[in-house]
Amino acid sequence: AKSYYEKHKTEFLLPAKEGEKNSENRIADLEDVKASIHSYLAGKEAVSLSVKYTEELRLRIKEFMEKGSFEEAVIKVGSKTEKSSFFSITDYIEGIGEARPLAEAAANLKPGEISDPVRVRKGIIIFKILETQGIDEEKFKKDKAEFAKKILEKKKAKAIDEWFSKIYLQNLPNIDLNEIDKYYR
């Protein structure tokens, strides 16, 4: 903890004391932050060990797959499988978290291939691509045209708003309230 503290002292700033003149932020003492440093380093080490363990599991699964299926191999190493429906990079997968890390890892795999360990919100997983779903060209063309139409409408509305704002600002009345009496007598 001490070596981490020495390297990262500036991360442990405490706010200036209230009511004291010329008081500045100060660096916390090692004893005050020691427990937090231990907790942080333990978490970091746990993630590192989890990744290493999952990579070893992946190698054992591939070994068992020479004589059976992915599902059978996963059971032999004492884990379990779950199937997901198709997902895209912006989806949220129940029990896993955001789909982005999975989608990025899956982009380089073909059906039947096994991923490297992937860190997700709820831990680390290994997955097998069952199938991929291509882009529906017709739907894409239709959606593209509708999207372009909406964007054009927004641009037109913005241009009109800017035009009216400009006219409004150019035509503001310039009245000196000290001289208002001479206009009404």
PEWORA-V850771 format. One record per residue. SS is DSSP state (2 for helix, 1 for strand, 0 for the rest). PHI is phi in degrees with one decimal (NA if undefined). Layout:
ss=SS phi=PHI
ss=SS phi=PHI
This chain:
ss=0 phi=NA
ss=2 phi=-65.8
ss=2 phi=-67.0
ss=2 phi=-64.5
ss=2 phi=-59.5
ss=2 phi=-62.8
ss=2 phi=-73.9
ss=0 phi=-120.4
ss=2 phi=-51.7
ss=2 phi=-66.2
ss=2 phi=-81.0
ss=0 phi=-110.2
ss=1 phi=-78.1
ss=1 phi=-107.7
ss=0 phi=-66.4
ss=0 phi=-60.3
ss=0 phi=-73.0
ss=0 phi=-66.6
ss=0 phi=85.7
ss=0 phi=-93.6
ss=0 phi=-72.5
ss=0 phi=58.7
ss=0 phi=-82.1
ss=0 phi=-119.3
ss=0 phi=-59.2
ss=1 phi=-132.5
ss=1 phi=-86.0
ss=0 phi=-66.6
ss=0 phi=-72.7
ss=2 phi=-54.5
ss=2 phi=-62.2
ss=2 phi=-73.6
ss=2 phi=-115.4
ss=2 phi=-57.1
ss=2 phi=-63.8
ss=2 phi=-64.8
ss=2 phi=-64.3
ss=2 phi=-59.3
ss=2 phi=-62.1
ss=2 phi=-61.3
ss=2 phi=-66.8
ss=2 phi=-65.4
ss=2 phi=-62.7
ss=2 phi=-63.3
ss=2 phi=-66.8
ss=2 phi=-63.3
ss=2 phi=-63.7
ss=2 phi=-60.1
ss=2 phi=-66.7
ss=2 phi=-63.7
ss=2 phi=-62.5
ss=2 phi=-61.7
ss=2 phi=-62.5
ss=2 phi=-65.9
ss=2 phi=-65.8
ss=2 phi=-64.0
ss=2 phi=-60.3
ss=2 phi=-58.5
ss=2 phi=-64.7
ss=2 phi=-66.1
ss=2 phi=-61.0
ss=2 phi=-62.2
ss=2 phi=-63.5
ss=2 phi=-65.5
ss=2 phi=-68.4
ss=0 phi=-64.3
ss=0 phi=-115.6
ss=0 phi=-167.8
ss=0 phi=-87.4
ss=2 phi=-59.1
ss=2 phi=-60.0
ss=2 phi=-65.3
ss=2 phi=-64.8
ss=2 phi=-64.1
ss=2 phi=-63.9
ss=2 phi=-63.2
ss=0 phi=-88.3
ss=0 phi=86.5
ss=0 phi=-118.9
ss=0 phi=-140.5
ss=0 phi=-116.5
ss=0 phi=-141.4
ss=0 phi=-96.3
ss=0 phi=-116.1
ss=0 phi=-81.3
ss=0 phi=-59.6
ss=0 phi=-142.7
ss=0 phi=-115.8
ss=0 phi=-61.0
ss=0 phi=-94.3
ss=0 phi=-78.6
ss=1 phi=-116.6
ss=1 phi=-104.3
ss=0 phi=-56.6
ss=0 phi=85.7
ss=0 phi=-121.5
ss=1 phi=122.0
ss=1 phi=-63.0
ss=0 phi=-82.6
ss=2 phi=-50.6
ss=2 phi=-60.8
ss=2 phi=-68.0
ss=2 phi=-62.2
ss=2 phi=-66.0
ss=2 phi=-68.6
ss=2 phi=-70.9
ss=0 phi=-59.5
ss=0 phi=-97.6
ss=0 phi=-109.0
ss=0 phi=-105.5
ss=0 phi=-52.5
ss=0 phi=96.8
ss=0 phi=-83.3
ss=1 phi=-107.0
ss=0 phi=-77.6
ss=0 phi=-74.2
ss=0 phi=-59.1
ss=1 phi=-122.9
ss=1 phi=-78.6
ss=1 phi=-127.9
ss=0 phi=-54.6
ss=0 phi=-96.4
ss=1 phi=143.9
ss=1 phi=-131.3
ss=1 phi=-132.2
ss=0 phi=-121.3
ss=0 phi=-138.7
ss=1 phi=-119.4
ss=0 phi=-80.0
ss=0 phi=-85.2
ss=0 phi=-160.1
ss=0 phi=-119.2
ss=0 phi=-116.7
ss=0 phi=-75.4
ss=0 phi=-82.1
ss=0 phi=-81.3
ss=2 phi=-58.4
ss=2 phi=-63.8
ss=2 phi=-64.0
ss=2 phi=-62.1
ss=2 phi=-61.9
ss=2 phi=-65.1
ss=2 phi=-63.7
ss=2 phi=-62.8
ss=2 phi=-63.9
ss=2 phi=-64.9
ss=2 phi=-64.4
ss=2 phi=-60.8
ss=2 phi=-63.2
ss=2 phi=-63.7
ss=2 phi=-63.6
ss=2 phi=-61.8
ss=2 phi=-62.0
ss=2 phi=-64.9
ss=2 phi=-64.4
ss=2 phi=-62.8
ss=2 phi=-61.4
ss=2 phi=-65.3
ss=2 phi=-62.5
ss=2 phi=-65.1
ss=2 phi=-60.0
ss=2 phi=-63.8
ss=2 phi=-63.0
ss=2 phi=-64.3
ss=2 phi=-62.8
ss=2 phi=-63.5
ss=2 phi=-61.5
ss=2 phi=-58.7
ss=2 phi=-66.6
ss=2 phi=-73.8
ss=0 phi=-112.5
ss=0 phi=-69.0
ss=0 phi=-67.5
ss=0 phi=-112.1
ss=0 phi=-115.1
ss=0 phi=-89.2
ss=2 phi=-64.2
ss=2 phi=-71.5
ss=2 phi=-104.7
ss=0 phi=-63.2
ss=2 phi=-60.2
ss=2 phi=-70.9
ss=2 phi=-85.3
ss=2 phi=-109.3
ss=0 phi=-102.3
